[in-house]
Amino acid sequence: MNNHFGDRLVTKIRDSKSFLCLGVDPHLDLIPKIFDITTNSSNIVGQVEKFCFSLLDVANELVPAIKPQIALFEQLGPDGMKLLSSLCKYAQSKKILVIMDAKRGDIGSTSQAYANAYLGKDAPFPSDALTVNPWLGIDSLEPFFKKSSTTGGGLFILAHTSNKGSKDIQELPLSTGIKCYEYLANILKPIVEKYKGKLGLSSIGVVAGATFKGDAISLRQTLPSAPFLVPGYGAQGASVQDACAALIPDATESGLKNFGLVNASRSILFPEEGNFADSIEEWQEIILTKINTTNNELKDINY
């Protein structure tokens, strides 16, 4: 089996005929009433578990990857983290790639500990890739580069995020005339190329928000081999055209502009009609429709 994340991502996208990354974000105040979530319940983790696993059973074979948001499990305490670990292992048993949205970053041995926690099949929270924060400097990323290389894992480095305030720092103009995120991209370029796989995609990618389409396109010009993880589509307001603008066309005849992952979370997990479902099975049918609709919308923009 190919143990290079970039190659595995390309293969999984082609096999699933999808480049949708499904966010697994168990917002307690948004989970439908059919799961009986109450914040003072003694079994709240059990109910969140039912929600997450019911979601994965629907998404199986329809998406190449999921992206759990670690904070939404951390808030549930130790049992929430046990649930996250189980969720990762279950998804991987179904051959779904796990992109852990943890945004980790620190220096030295601390970064090494973070890398050990998430990357590799024997990690407590086994993930195929991890989001990391580069703003402490490139030396803070070195343990992640090393660990991802030895385990066949991937990284998505925060380059230009989807939130409105990202421009406060990431778009700050430097004395050289380029913006801060562009300077970061220039530093990352040789690293991305170093970890390029046989199928043309690196294991080192970046987060490029769909809400800043022009900046995502600029990042693509600098980083032609980097997989992009694209947040901002759906509930944050970015259009499908915005989300797909910086993805790489497939060299085969698959018809997909597919070298990347467009993330969708709330727009799929929490449709209004889901609140009126009378059973988990009925809710799953609603979610199935939302996943298929989103997949088709993403594909249609690329033909």
C-alpha positions as CSV (number, residue, x, y, z in Angstrom):
1,M,0.0,0.0,0.0
2,N,1.3,3.5,-0.9
3,N,2.1,5.2,2.4
4,H,2.4,8.8,0.9
5,F,-0.4,11.0,2.0
6,G,-0.5,13.0,-1.2
7,D,-0.8,9.8,-3.3
8,R,-3.4,8.4,-1.0
9,L,-5.4,11.5,-1.2
10,V,-5.4,11.5,-5.0
11,T,-6.4,7.9,-5.1
12,K,-9.2,8.3,-2.5
13,I,-10.6,11.3,-4.3
14,R,-10.7,9.4,-7.6
15,D,-12.1,6.2,-6.1
16,S,-14.9,8.1,-4.3
17,K,-15.5,10.5,-7.2
18,S,-15.7,13.3,-4.6
19,F,-13.4,16.0,-3.2
20,L,-15.8,16.9,-0.4
21,C,-14.3,16.9,3.1
22,L,-17.1,16.4,5.6
23,G,-16.5,18.4,8.8
24,V,-17.5,16.4,11.9
25,D,-18.5,19.3,14.2
26,P,-20.8,18.2,17.0
27,H,-22.1,21.6,18.0
28,L,-24.3,20.8,21.0
29,D,-26.8,23.5,20.4
30,L,-27.3,22.4,16.7
31,I,-27.6,18.7,17.0
32,P,-31.2,17.7,16.1
33,K,-33.6,16.9,18.9
34,I,-33.9,13.2,17.8
35,F,-30.5,12.7,19.5
36,D,-31.8,14.1,22.8
37,I,-28.8,16.3,23.5
38,T,-29.1,18.2,26.8
39,T,-26.1,19.9,28.4
40,N,-27.0,18.7,31.8
41,S,-27.5,15.1,30.7
42,S,-25.3,12.5,32.3
43,N,-25.1,10.7,29.0
44,I,-24.3,13.6,26.7
45,V,-21.1,12.0,25.3
46,G,-23.1,8.9,24.5
47,Q,-25.6,11.0,22.6
48,V,-22.9,12.9,20.7
49,E,-21.3,9.5,19.9
50,K,-24.6,8.4,18.4
51,F,-24.8,11.5,16.3
52,C,-21.2,11.2,15.0
53,F,-21.3,7.5,14.2
54,S,-24.7,7.9,12.5
55,L,-23.2,10.6,10.4
56,L,-20.2,8.5,9.4
57,D,-22.4,5.5,8.4
58,V,-24.1,7.8,5.9
59,A,-20.9,9.4,4.6
60,N,-19.1,6.1,4.1
61,E,-18.0,5.7,0.5
62,L,-19.5,9.1,-0.5
63,V,-16.6,11.4,0.7
64,P,-12.9,10.8,0.7
65,A,-12.2,12.5,4.0
66,I,-13.7,13.8,7.3
67,K,-12.4,16.7,9.4
68,P,-13.2,16.4,13.1
69,Q,-12.9,19.7,15.0
70,I,-11.1,18.8,18.1
71,A,-12.3,21.6,20.2
72,L,-15.9,20.3,20.1
73,F,-14.7,17.0,21.6
74,E,-12.4,18.6,24.1
75,Q,-15.3,20.5,25.6
76,L,-16.8,17.2,26.6
77,G,-13.8,16.3,28.8
78,P,-11.9,13.0,28.9
79,D,-14.8,11.0,27.6
80,G,-15.1,13.4,24.7
81,M,-11.5,12.7,23.7
82,K,-12.1,9.0,24.0
83,L,-14.9,9.4,21.6
84,L,-12.7,11.3,19.2
85,S,-10.1,8.5,19.3
86,S,-12.8,5.9,18.6
87,L,-14.2,8.1,15.8
88,C,-10.8,8.3,14.1
89,K,-10.2,4.6,14.3
90,Y,-13.7,3.8,13.0
91,A,-13.3,6.2,10.0
92,Q,-10.0,4.7,9.1
93,S,-11.4,1.2,9.3
94,K,-13.9,2.4,6.7
95,K,-11.0,3.7,4.5
96,I,-12.1,7.3,5.1
97,L,-9.2,9.7,5.5
98,V,-9.1,11.6,8.8
99,I,-8.0,15.3,8.7
100,M,-7.6,16.3,12.3
101,D,-8.5,20.0,12.7
102,A,-6.4,20.8,15.7
103,K,-4.3,23.7,14.4
104,R,-1.4,22.7,16.6
105,G,1.9,24.6,16.6
106,D,4.7,25.2,19.2
107,I,8.4,24.8,19.5
108,G,10.7,21.9,19.9
109,S,9.6,19.0,22.0
110,T,6.1,20.4,22.4
111,S,5.5,20.2,18.6
112,Q,7.0,16.7,18.7
113,A,4.5,15.7,21.3
114,Y,1.6,17.1,19.3
115,A,2.8,15.3,16.2
116,N,3.1,12.0,18.2
117,A,-0.5,12.5,19.4
118,Y,-2.1,12.7,16.0
119,L,0.2,11.3,13.3
120,G,0.7,7.6,12.7
121,K,-1.4,4.5,13.1
122,D,-0.4,4.0,16.7
123,A,-1.2,7.6,17.7
124,P,-3.8,8.1,20.4
125,F,-5.9,10.1,17.9
126,P,-4.8,8.5,14.6
127,S,-5.1,10.9,11.7
128,D,-4.1,10.8,8.1
129,A,-3.3,14.6,8.2
130,L,-3.2,17.4,10.7
131,T,-3.8,21.1,10.5
132,V,-0.9,23.1,11.9
133,N,-0.2,26.7,12.8
134,P,3.0,28.2,11.3
135,W,3.0,31.5,12.9
136,L,5.6,30.6,15.5
137,G,8.1,30.1,12.7
138,I,9.2,27.4,10.4
139,D,11.3,25.7,13.1
140,S,8.0,25.0,15.0
141,L,6.9,22.9,12.0
142,E,10.0,20.8,11.7
143,P,8.8,18.0,14.1
144,F,5.6,17.8,12.1
145,F,7.5,17.5,8.8
146,K,9.6,14.7,10.2
147,K,6.7,12.8,11.8
148,S,4.5,13.1,8.7
149,S,7.4,11.8,6.5
150,T,8.1,8.8,8.7
151,T,4.4,7.9,9.2
152,G,3.0,8.6,5.7
153,G,0.9,11.4,7.1
154,G,0.1,14.8,5.8
155,L,-0.1,18.4,7.0
156,F,-2.3,21.3,6.1
157,I,-0.6,24.6,7.2
158,L,-2.7,27.6,7.9
159,A,-1.8,30.0,5.1
160,H,-4.9,32.1,4.5
161,T,-7.9,31.1,6.7
162,S,-11.6,31.8,5.9
163,N,-12.5,34.1,8.9
164,K,-12.9,37.8,8.2
165,G,-10.2,38.8,10.7
166,S,-7.6,36.7,8.9
167,K,-6.7,39.7,6.8
168,D,-5.6,41.6,9.9
169,I,-2.3,39.7,9.9
170,Q,-2.2,37.3,7.0
171,E,-2.7,40.1,4.4
172,L,-0.4,42.6,6.1
173,P,1.8,44.1,3.5
174,L,5.6,43.7,4.1
175,S,8.3,46.1,3.1
176,T,9.1,44.0,0.1
177,G,5.6,44.6,-1.3
178,I,4.2,41.2,-0.8
179,K,1.6,40.2,1.8
180,C,2.4,38.1,4.9
181,Y,0.7,35.0,3.7
182,E,2.6,35.2,0.3
183,Y,5.8,35.4,2.2
184,L,4.9,32.3,4.1
185,A,4.0,30.6,0.8
186,N,7.4,31.4,-0.6
187,I,9.1,29.8,2.4
188,L,6.9,26.7,2.1
189,K,7.4,26.2,-1.6
190,P,10.7,24.2,-1.5
191,I,9.3,22.1,1.4
192,V,6.1,21.3,-0.5
193,E,8.1,20.2,-3.5
194,K,10.4,18.1,-1.3
195,Y,7.5,16.0,-0.1
196,K,5.8,15.6,-3.6
197,G,4.5,12.2,-4.3
198,K,4.4,9.9,-7.4
199,L,1.0,11.2,-8.4
200,G,2.0,14.8,-8.4
201,L,0.6,16.0,-5.1
202,S,2.7,16.8,-2.0
203,S,1.9,15.6,1.5
204,I,2.4,19.1,2.7
205,G,-0.7,21.2,1.9
206,V,-2.2,24.5,3.0
207,V,-5.5,25.8,4.3
208,A,-6.8,28.4,1.8
209,G,-10.2,29.9,2.6
210,A,-12.9,30.0,-0.1
211,T,-13.9,33.4,1.3
212,F,-10.7,34.9,-0.1
213,K,-10.8,33.6,-3.7
214,G,-8.1,35.8,-5.1
215,D,-5.7,35.0,-2.3
216,A,-6.3,31.3,-2.8
217,I,-5.5,31.6,-6.5
218,S,-2.3,33.5,-5.6
219,L,-1.3,30.7,-3.2
220,R,-1.9,28.1,-6.0
221,Q,0.4,30.0,-8.3
222,T,3.2,29.7,-5.7
223,L,2.4,26.2,-4.5
224,P,1.4,24.2,-7.6
225,S,1.9,20.8,-5.9
226,A,0.2,21.5,-2.5
227,P,-3.1,20.0,-1.6
228,F,-5.5,22.7,-0.5
229,L,-8.0,22.3,2.3
230,V,-10.7,24.8,1.5
231,P,-13.0,26.0,4.4
232,G,-15.6,28.7,4.0
233,Y,-17.9,27.0,1.5
234,G,-21.6,26.7,2.6
235,A,-22.5,28.2,6.0
236,Q,-19.7,30.8,5.8
237,G,-21.0,32.2,2.6
238,A,-18.5,31.3,-0.1
239,S,-19.9,30.0,-3.4
240,V,-19.0,26.8,-5.1
241,Q,-17.1,28.8,-7.7
242,D,-15.0,30.4,-4.9
243,A,-14.4,27.1,-3.3
244,C,-13.1,25.4,-6.4
245,A,-11.2,28.3,-7.9
246,A,-7.7,27.2,-6.7
247,L,-8.1,23.4,-7.0
248,I,-5.9,21.5,-9.5
249,P,-7.5,19.8,-12.5
250,D,-7.1,16.1,-12.7
251,A,-4.7,14.9,-15.5
252,T,-6.9,11.9,-16.1
253,E,-10.4,12.0,-17.7
254,S,-12.2,11.8,-14.4
255,G,-13.9,15.1,-15.1
256,L,-13.0,16.3,-11.6
257,K,-11.0,19.4,-10.6
258,N,-10.1,17.3,-7.7
259,F,-6.6,17.8,-6.3
260,G,-7.8,19.2,-3.0
261,L,-10.5,19.1,-0.4
262,V,-13.5,21.5,-0.1
263,N,-14.8,21.4,3.5
264,A,-18.5,21.6,4.4
265,S,-19.8,21.1,7.9
266,R,-22.8,23.0,9.2
267,S,-24.5,23.2,5.7
268,I,-24.6,19.4,5.7
269,L,-24.8,18.4,9.3
270,F,-27.5,20.8,10.4
271,P,-30.1,21.3,7.7
272,E,-33.4,22.8,9.0
273,E,-35.4,19.8,8.0
274,G,-33.2,17.6,10.2
275,N,-34.8,19.1,13.3
276,F,-38.1,17.6,12.3
277,A,-36.9,14.0,11.7
278,D,-38.9,11.5,13.7
279,S,-36.1,8.9,13.8
280,I,-32.4,8.6,13.3
281,E,-33.0,6.7,10.1
282,E,-35.1,9.5,8.7
283,W,-32.4,12.0,9.7
284,Q,-29.8,9.9,8.0
285,E,-31.9,10.0,4.8
286,I,-31.9,13.8,5.0
287,I,-28.1,13.9,5.5
288,L,-27.6,11.5,2.6
289,T,-29.5,13.9,0.4
290,K,-27.4,16.8,1.5
291,I,-24.1,15.0,0.9
292,N,-25.2,13.9,-2.6
293,T,-26.5,17.4,-3.4
294,T,-23.2,18.9,-2.3
295,N,-21.1,16.4,-4.1
296,N,-23.1,17.1,-7.3
297,E,-22.8,20.8,-6.9
298,L,-19.0,20.6,-6.5
299,K,-18.7,18.2,-9.5
300,D,-20.9,20.3,-11.8
301,I,-18.8,23.4,-11.5
302,N,-15.8,21.5,-13.0
303,Y,-17.2,20.0,-16.1
